[in-house]
Structure formats: C-alpha cells, structure tokens
Amino acid sequence: MDTLSTAILGGALAVIMIGMGLSLTGQDFKRILEAPRAVFLGFLAQIILLPLLGLGLIEVLNLEPPIAMGLMILAACPGGPTSNLLSLLAKADLALSVSLTALNSLVTLITIPFLVQFSYQVIYAETTQVPPPLETIAQSLLIVIALPLSIGMLTRKFKPELAKKLNRPVRIASALLLALVIVGLVIKERENFVDYFARAAIAALLLNLLGMGIGLILGKAGRLNLKQQLTIAIESGNQNGTLAIHIAVVTLGMEDLAITAAVYSLIMYATAVIPVSFGMKKFRSGI
C-alpha cells in the first residue's frame, strides 16, 4: 500500500481511538470492580472464546491462508466504538459496553501480538514465511491504540468542554475515514477481493453472528440481566475492523489479509439490525 493510503489508514485508526478516549472517564474503569461478573464474562467471550471460534471456523471452512489469517487478526481485536453506539440504540447496558470496550482495548495490547504470531505460525506452517516479531506488533499497537486513546482521555479530563464539542465531529470523521480506507483497499486489492469475497464473507458473517450468539449464551449462563446479556452479545459481534486492517496492511505489510476485515466491517452494520431491533422492542416500555 502506498504512503498516502497508509497515512489515511493510520489517521483513521488514530481518530477512532481518540474518539473513544474522549468518551472515557476513570469511572468507566472503576465500574469493572463494581460489576466484576458481567465484565469478566464479556472479557471471556471476546478475548478468549472469539479467537477459539476463529480457529474453529478456519478448520471447518478450510479457509485459504490469507482469509484465515485475516479472520484470526479480526478475532484477536477488541470491540470498536461502534459497539457502544449499538448498545445505546438497543437500549442495552451502555455503561457496561463502554467499560468492556475500554478494558479489552487495553488487554489486547498484550494479547494481539501473541495471537497474531501464533496464528501466523499455524496457518503458514507449511511455508517458509517467517512470523512477525512480537516487538514489532506490540510497538505498532502502542502507537495506534495506547497513544491516541490517552490523548482522548486526557482531553476529556482536562478540557471537558472541548471533548464534548469534539465528540460528534470525531465520530463522523472516523466513519468517513473508515469508508475511505475500505474503498481504497477494495480498489487496490480488486483482483484478490473478487477471488476471496465469497469465502471471506461467509467466514466474516459466521464470526459475527456466532460471536453475538456466544456472548448472549454466556451472559445467560452467568445469570446476567437481559440488558447485560445483550450488551455482551453486541460487544462480541462488533470487532474493531479498522485495527484489524491496520495490523494486516501496516504492521504485517500483507494487504490481502485485510480483505476479511473489510468485508466484516460492512457485514456488522447489516447484522446490527438484529440486536438493535430486539433491544428497542424489548425495552421500549422501560423494562
């Protein structure tokens, strides 16, 4: 990918993470201690079970290496800010959603490098390709997640009025930049995109729907209330596609690995109708 495209992709992810930081406060992290069971189950669903689901789908669908690796990168990523918006629209537990997104975004700074390297070794086991160094992936994540997230949070803490004014424009900008990134990727990888689209779409759709199902079942098994169950389902079915694309394109330098994440980013908006419609219907009377 050329320098301009890489800069746009990095900028899109930075804007998204700054926007997330602008909506976070210390209370969002304190809430982890106030609702430990719900947070733990959300963590379990997204950080542990989703990558396992990804490995299972790779085996069952017998996916080509680029699609398989793209799927695992996606499964290793945390939820994105979209999950917070969907929880709001579905009248789910928005506070839990924000706390889970914040916690999992920080935890994946550690888990993503190991999962990506492990997946690379498994998927490309029969080739001579060398897996990316852990340090390279970790450094990339610190730059595109930790730094902009900190900037957003510090702005919220010390300049709350500015943060309030920036919140909406930043969210709009991040959505537009993501759309630009996906269009650019499709044009750049149009030959691979056509070849891989159907298989990538099936894998992405299953990861999305089964991820939401796992979140819902886990929440129910953990005896959480319905709003918390719905929240965990939304969190587990809405990965940070922009981060996945960044890891594939910028960190690993393999643009074909980003196709699965690009397709997933489109699919998750379509399937979001399911939990949002359910929540709006179920909780419209304030139940």
N, C-alpha and C positions, 0 to 999 in steps of 0.2 A: 504494500500500500504506500502511496506517495506521501511526502512530508505534510502536505496540506490536509489530506484525509486523516492522517494520524493525529495532527493537531486538532482537527474538528472532533475526532473521537475522544481524545483526552479532555478537550474542553467540555464536551457533552457530559462526560462522567463526572468531571470536577463540579460542574453546575448542579448536577443531580445530587451529589454528596453535600455540597454547600447548602442546597435547599433542604436536605434532610436535617443538617445541623441547625439551620435556622428555626426548625420546629421542635428541637430538643431542649430539655432543661434537666437539671440534676434530679428532679422528681421522677423523670422517666426511668432513671437507673435505680432510684430508691424503691420504685414500685416492684422491682424484681424481688426484693425482700418481703414486700407486702403480699404478693401473690405468687409465692415460690412454686406451687404445684402447676399452675397454669403456664408460667414462664418455662418451667422445666419441660413440660410436655410439648410446648411449642418449639423449644430448643431441640428436643429429641426428634421430633417429626422432621424438622428442616435440616439440621446439621448431621444427624446420624442416619435416619431412615431414608431420606431422599437420595443420598448418594448410593445407598444399597439398592434402592428402586432403580436407579440409573444403571447399575451393574446388571441387575436382573433383566431390564429391557434390552440391553446390549446383547445378552446371551439369547434371549427368546427371539428377538427380531433378527439376529445375526447381522448386525449393522456393519457397514463399511467403516474402516478406521477413522476417516475424517468426521463422519456423523457421530460415531461412538464417542470419540474424544470430545467433540463439541457438546454432546449430551452430558458427559461427566463434568466438564467445566461448568456448565449451566447448573447441574445438580449440586455442585460444590459452593455455588454463590449464595449469598444471603438474599432475603426478600428486598425488594426495592420500595421506594416511596409510594409506588402505585398501590401497594397493599394497604397502606394507611388510608388512601383515598377510597378504596373499595370498602374497607371496614366502616368508614364514615357513611358511605352511601347505603351499605347494607344494614346500618343501624346496629352493628356488632360492637364489640368492646374496643373502642378506638385507643384507649389508654394502654391496653394490653398489646395491641398491634404496634403502637409506637415503641413500646419497651422492647418487644421482640425484635423489631427491625434494628433498633439501636444495638441491642446485645449481640445479635447474630452477625451484624456488620463488623463488630469488633472481634468476635470469636473467629470469624473466617479469615482474619488477618493471619491467624496461625494455622487453621485447618486447610485453607485453599492450597498453599504450596505443597503440603504433603499429599493431598488428594490428587492434585494435578500430576505430580511426579509419579505417584503410584499408578494412576490410570494410564499414563504415558507408557510406563514400563509394561503393563499388562496388554494394552491394545497394540502397541508396536513391538511386542516381544520377539516376533519373527523377523524383524528388520534390524538394520544396523544403526538406526537413528538413536542418537543419544538424548536421554531425557533432560529437560531444562534444569539448571541448578536451583536448589531451594532458595538460595540467597537472591537470585535474580527475580524470582516471582515475589518473594517477600518484600523486596525493595520497591518493586512496582506497585504493590498493594498499599504500602505506606504512603506513597506519593499520591495515588489516586483515590484512596479511601480515608486514611487517617488525617492527612493534612487538610483537605477541603472540609471534612466533617468537623474538625477542630475550629477551622475558620468560621464556619456557620454557627457553631455553638458559642464561641467567644463573642461573635457579633450579637447573638441573642442575649447573652448575659450582660454585656457592657453597653450595647446600643439597641435596646429592645424596640424602640420606635422605628429605627432603621430596619431592623429584622422584620418587623411587621409589614413595612412598606415593600420590602424586597420579596417577601414570601411568594406572593402570587406571580409577579413577573418572572421569578426564577423558575417556578414550576412550569410556566408556559414555555420559557426558553428551553428548559430541559426536554420537554416533549417535542418541540420543533427540531432540536438538535438530534434527538434520537431518531426521528423520522428521516432526517437528512443523512445520518450515518447508515441507516438500513437501506435507503435508496442508493447511496454511493456503493455500499457493499454488493448489492444485487447487480448493479451495473458492472462493477469491477470483476465480480465472480459469476457473470451471467451464464457461462458455459457449465461450470460446476453446479450453479444454482438450479439450472434446468435438470441436470442429471440427478442431483441429490434431493430435489424439492419434495417429491412424494414420500420418500423414506424418512427424510428429516421431519416432515410434517406429522407423520404417524408417530414417530418417536417423541416429538415435542408435545403433541396432543396427549399422548398417554402419560408422559411425565407430569403434565399439567393437571389432568383430571384425576389420575391415581394419587398424585401428591395431595390434592384437595381432599380426596377420599380418606387417605391415611390420617390427615390432620383431624378430620371430623370424627373418625372412629377412635383415634387416640384420645381426643378430648372427651368423647362419650364414655370410653372405658375408664378414664380418670375422674369421672363424675363431675366434670365441669358444667357450668350452666350453659344453656344453648348459645348465648351470645359469645362466650369464650370458645366454645366448640367451633362456631362459625368463623371466628377470628383466626384460630389456628389453621383451619382449612384454607382460608384466604392467604395467610402467610406462606403456607406450604405449597400453594399453587401459583405463586407470583414471584418468580426469581428475578434478580437484577440482571436483565438481559444485556444492558449496556456494559456492565462489568465483565460479563462473560465474553462479549465481543472484544473488549479491550484486552483481556488476557490472551485470547486467541490471536488477535491481529498484532498488537503492540508487544506484549510480553514474549509470546512464543514465535511471532513472525510467521504464522501459518493461517492465511486468510480463509482457506476452505473450512477450517474448524469453526468459523464464526457463523456458518450458514444455519446450523441448528438453532443457535441463539437468536438469530434474526427472525427465523420462522416462528420460534416460540414467542418472541416479543409481540408478534401480530396475533397469534392464537390466543394468548392470555387475555387480551382485551375482549375477544369474542366470547370466550367461556366465562368471563367475569359476570356476564348476564345471569348466570345460574345462581351464585351465592348472593348477588345483589338483589335479584328478584325475590329470592327466598326470604332474605332478611327484611326487605321492605314490606313484604306481605305479612310476615310473621310478627314483626314488631311495630307495625303501623299504629296499633292501638296502645303502644307504650308498654306492652307486656315485658 
